[in-house]
Amino acid sequence: MEDLVLVGFGGHGKSVADTIEREGKYHIVGYTDVSKVISKYEYLGTDDNLRQIFDSGIRNAAIGIGYLGKGIIRQKIYSRLKEIGFKLPVMIDPSAVVSSSATIGEGTFIGKGTIINAEAKIGKMTIINTKALVEHECMVGDFTHVAVGAVLCGQVDVGEYAFIGANATVIQCRKVEPYKIIPAGVTIR
């Protein structure tokens, strides 16, 4: 089992940690964040310590920061981690169903009860959160967040850095532009 550091440990970070433990592929050595929180994981300091953590032999990282209104924050952290040399594995909760013909980009998180159907293409560092449904032949861009319970019907194309809110639905063959925010509960027809 390889060691891994969590970068950011708020609410989403806790979901990421739980999935990592359930997968059983990585051992979480600790987390970085702006401050220490009550946790069973060791606090390794702020992101200023990432180079030191890498130099200590930890080669894997997972970003535990959610969308925060802009996927660009996750992109900046991703770029920094890659510059240092970290690998960012895909994290798929064991309860998720992912088609063997789907492709999943580096560092993507797929939460509990999620379904990714045939020939879907999910970009790097994307969050497909709890119980989201990504149907056949959908394309989801890099650094996008598909929130809890959201539904992308077949052949939907979601641009990079977009946000699909909780329980929102995008009807088949629609396009969601890059950086677009679809509010919770909305249906895009």
Buried (B, 14 or more C-beta within 10 A) or exposed (E): EEBBBBBBBBEBBBBBBEBBEBBEBBEBBBBBBEEEEEBEBEBBBEBEBBEEBBEEEBBBBBBBBBBEEBBEBBBEBBEBBBEBEBEBBBBBBEBBEBBEEBEBBBBBBBBBBBBBBEBBBBBBBBBBBBBBBBBBBBBBBBBBBBBBBBBBBBBBBBBBBBBBBBBBBBEBEBEBEBBBBBEBEBEBE
